[in-house]
């Protein structure tokens, strides 16, 4: 069973990227806008904590699999 919020996010990203000419800048814009929306829904502190946690996980995966 999958997580409905994750499913919705996967679909939103896929939809945006299917219409984008430059994927990396579109991904960055999606991340920035999602962070701003999260800060409005919760708080800037909460959004910062979540962003830092996700960035740590990303860095750990990159180190494990030898990706820059």
C-alpha positions as CSV (number, residue, x, y, z in Angstrom):
1,X,0.0,0.0,0.0
2,X,1.4,3.4,-0.9
3,X,1.1,6.7,1.0
4,X,-1.5,9.0,-0.6
5,X,0.5,12.3,0.0
6,X,3.6,10.7,-1.7
7,X,1.5,9.4,-4.6
8,X,0.1,12.9,-5.1
9,X,3.5,14.4,-4.9
10,X,5.0,11.9,-7.4
11,X,2.1,12.6,-9.8
12,X,2.6,16.4,-9.4
13,X,6.3,16.2,-10.1
14,X,5.8,13.9,-13.1
15,X,3.1,16.2,-14.5
16,X,5.4,19.3,-14.1
17,X,8.4,17.6,-15.6
18,X,6.4,16.3,-18.6
19,X,5.7,19.9,-19.5
20,X,9.1,21.3,-18.7
21,X,11.9,22.1,-21.1
22,X,14.6,22.0,-18.5
23,X,14.1,19.4,-15.8
24,X,16.7,20.3,-13.2
25,X,15.5,24.0,-12.9
26,X,11.9,22.8,-12.8
27,X,12.7,20.4,-10.0
28,X,14.5,23.2,-8.1
29,X,11.5,25.5,-8.5
30,X,9.1,22.7,-7.3
31,X,11.3,22.2,-4.2
32,X,11.4,25.9,-3.5
33,X,7.6,26.4,-3.9
34,X,6.9,23.3,-1.9
35,X,9.1,24.5,0.9
36,X,7.4,27.9,0.9
37,X,4.0,26.2,1.0
38,X,5.0,24.0,3.9
39,X,6.3,27.1,5.8
40,X,2.9,28.8,5.2
41,X,1.0,25.7,6.4
42,X,3.2,25.0,9.4
43,X,6.1,27.4,10.3
44,X,9.4,28.4,8.8
45,X,11.1,26.5,11.6
46,X,9.2,23.3,10.8
47,X,9.9,23.7,7.1
48,X,13.6,24.2,7.7
49,X,13.8,21.1,9.9
50,X,12.1,19.0,7.3
51,X,14.3,20.4,4.5
52,X,17.4,19.7,6.6
53,X,16.3,16.2,7.3
54,X,15.6,15.5,3.6
55,X,18.9,17.0,2.6
56,X,20.8,14.8,5.1
57,X,19.0,11.7,3.7
58,X,19.9,12.7,0.2
59,X,23.6,13.3,1.0
60,X,23.7,9.9,2.9
61,X,22.2,8.1,-0.1
62,X,24.6,9.9,-2.5
63,X,27.6,8.9,-0.4
64,X,26.5,5.3,-0.1
65,X,26.0,4.9,-3.9
66,X,29.0,7.0,-4.9
67,X,27.0,9.8,-6.5
68,X,28.1,13.4,-6.4
